[in-house]
Amino acid sequence: MTRLRNAHTLRAAHHRLRSDKTVEVELRSIDHLLCGHDNQPSGVDVLVGVLDSALRLPDALTIRLALPEVSQVHESEISDFRDHCRAQAGEDWRTAMTLRQGGFRELPRALVYSVMAALLGVASGYLAESVEGTLLTVVLYAVAFVAVIAAWTIGWAPIEQALFDWRAPGHTASVYELMAHARIEVVEMVSPADASAILAS
């Protein structure tokens, strides 16, 4: 059964990743490596969840698949897993680069609009100091306030997209690339009864 139940399990997975550069996932069947079952995530989703949430990615990775029967795994299924990871890495990199280039593309226009909004805010503030009448003064100050906020928001949005927003899908792409080249170990799952026997011995 694919297992990543709680924060304690995730912390343990992160500790193993740091100590021996290994991520382990339990599967009922090798078919569940790429496909979820019984409302449970697939093995790939569990692996990505561990690696994507890790503070740092290792330079090399070992993926340990724990299965009821080791003999059920064939090279073609491991090859399908690697192909899936490569395809996902490419898709996430395209998403990341689309965000990054989109931010740079919109930046000049956004800066123009930002300057225009800032000038409107300055002009409204200046007029608010000059006119008589409480209502008109309040309206001009409100316009100045909104214009200043708009100037900041319009100018910052593409900068944030170009510098930061693309990094999340870029990191996920790195995760998939790491998984695509990872060393795969297939081990037999230890049943609860066997585990109790081992502890008692």
C-alpha positions in Angstrom: 0.0 0.0 0.0 1.3 3.4 -0.9 2.2 5.1 2.3 2.7 8.7 3.3 0.2 9.1 6.1 1.3 12.0 8.2 3.8 14.6 9.1 5.8 12.2 11.2 6.2 9.9 8.2 7.2 12.8 6.0 9.9 13.9 8.5 11.2 10.3 8.6 11.3 10.3 4.8 13.3 13.6 4.8 15.7 12.2 7.4 16.4 9.1 5.2 16.8 11.3 2.2 19.4 13.4 4.0 21.2 10.5 5.5 21.5 8.0 2.7 19.9 9.8 -0.3 17.1 7.2 -0.5 13.3 7.5 -0.7 11.2 4.4 0.0 7.7 3.8 -1.1 5.5 0.8 -0.4 3.2 -0.5 -3.2 0.6 -3.2 -3.3 1.6 -3.8 -6.9 4.1 -2.4 -9.4 1.0 -1.1 -11.4 0.5 1.4 -8.5 3.8 3.0 -9.2 2.2 5.2 -11.9 -1.5 4.8 -11.0 -3.3 5.5 -7.8 -5.7 3.0 -6.2 -8.5 3.1 -3.7 -8.3 6.9 -3.4 -4.6 6.5 -2.6 -1.9 8.5 -4.4 0.4 6.7 -6.9 3.9 5.8 -6.0 5.1 8.6 -8.2 2.9 11.1 -6.4 4.4 10.0 -3.0 7.9 10.3 -4.3 7.3 13.8 -5.7 5.6 14.8 -2.4 8.7 13.8 -0.4 11.3 15.3 -2.8 9.3 18.4 -3.6 8.9 19.3 0.1 12.6 18.6 0.9 14.8 21.5 1.7 17.5 20.3 -0.6 17.7 17.8 -3.4 20.6 15.3 -3.3 22.9 15.1 -6.3 22.0 11.4 -6.7 19.0 9.4 -5.6 18.0 5.9 -4.8 14.4 4.9 -5.0 13.5 1.8 -3.0 10.2 0.1 -4.0 8.8 -2.2 -1.4 6.5 -4.8 -3.0 4.8 -8.0 -1.8 6.6 -9.9 -4.5 9.8 -8.8 -6.0 9.4 -11.1 -9.0 6.5 -9.1 -10.3 8.7 -6.2 -11.4 10.0 -6.1 -15.0 12.4 -3.8 -16.8 9.7 -2.5 -19.0 7.8 -1.1 -16.0 10.9 0.6 -14.7 11.5 2.0 -18.2 7.9 3.3 -18.2 8.5 5.0 -14.9 11.6 6.8 -16.2 9.8 7.8 -19.4 7.0 9.3 -17.3 9.4 11.2 -15.1 11.2 12.6 -18.2 7.9 13.7 -19.8 6.8 15.4 -16.6 10.1 17.1 -16.2 9.7 18.6 -19.7 6.2 19.7 -19.0 7.1 21.4 -15.8 10.1 23.1 -17.3 7.9 24.5 -20.1 5.5 25.8 -17.5 8.3 27.4 -15.5 9.9 29.1 -18.6 6.4 30.3 -19.8 5.9 32.0 -16.4 9.4 33.5 -16.4 9.4 34.8 -19.9 5.8 36.0 -19.5 6.9 38.1 -16.6 9.8 39.7 -18.5 7.6 40.2 -21.5 5.0 42.1 -19.5 7.4 44.1 -17.4 7.9 47.1 -19.7 4.2 47.6 -20.2 3.6 47.2 -16.5 6.2 49.7 -15.6 4.5 52.3 -17.9 1.2 51.7 -16.3 2.8 51.8 -12.8 4.3 55.2 -13.5 1.0 56.5 -14.8 -0.8 55.3 -11.7 1.9 56.8 -9.5 1.6 60.2 -11.3 -2.2 60.0 -10.8 -1.6 59.4 -7.1 0.8 62.3 -6.8 -1.5 64.6 -8.6 -4.5 63.6 -6.6 -2.6 64.1 -3.4 -1.4 67.5 -4.5 -5.0 68.6 -5.4 -6.3 67.3 -2.1 -4.0 69.7 -0.3 -5.2 72.6 -2.5 -9.0 72.3 -2.8 -11.6 73.4 -0.3 -14.4 71.1 0.8 -14.2 68.1 3.0 -15.9 65.7 0.6 -13.7 66.5 -2.4 -10.6 66.3 -0.3 -11.6 62.9 1.0 -12.3 61.7 -2.6 -9.0 63.0 -3.9 -7.1 61.3 -1.0 -8.9 58.1 -1.7 -8.0 58.3 -5.4 -4.3 59.0 -4.4 -4.3 56.0 -2.0 -5.8 53.6 -4.6 -3.5 54.9 -7.3 -0.4 54.4 -5.2 -1.5 50.8 -4.3 -2.2 50.2 -8.0 1.2 51.5 -9.0 2.9 49.1 -6.7 0.8 46.1 -7.6 1.0 46.7 -11.4 4.8 47.1 -11.2 5.5 44.2 -8.8 3.3 41.5 -10.4 5.5 40.8 -13.5 8.6 41.2 -11.4 7.4 38.5 -9.0 6.4 36.3 -11.9 9.8 36.6 -13.6 11.9 36.2 -10.5 9.9 33.9 -8.2 6.7 32.3 -9.5 8.6 30.1 -12.1 10.8 28.6 -9.4 8.1 26.2 -8.0 7.4 24.4 -11.3 11.2 24.6 -12.0 11.9 22.8 -8.7 9.3 20.1 -9.5 10.9 19.6 -12.9 14.3 19.1 -11.1 12.6 16.5 -8.9 11.3 14.6 -11.9 14.7 14.8 -13.6 16.3 13.4 -10.5 13.8 10.6 -10.3 14.3 9.8 -14.0 18.0 9.1 -13.4 17.6 7.6 -9.9 18.9 4.1 -9.0 15.9 1.8 -8.5 16.0 -0.9 -5.8 13.2 -3.4 -5.5 12.8 -5.1 -2.1 10.2 -7.4 -0.6 7.8 -5.7 1.7 8.1 -6.8 5.4 4.7 -7.8 6.7 3.6 -6.7 10.2 3.9 -10.3 11.4 7.4 -10.6 10.1 8.3 -7.3 11.6 7.1 -8.5 15.0 9.1 -11.7 14.7 12.2 -9.7 13.8 11.8 -7.5 16.8 11.2 -10.4 19.1 14.2 -12.4 18.0 
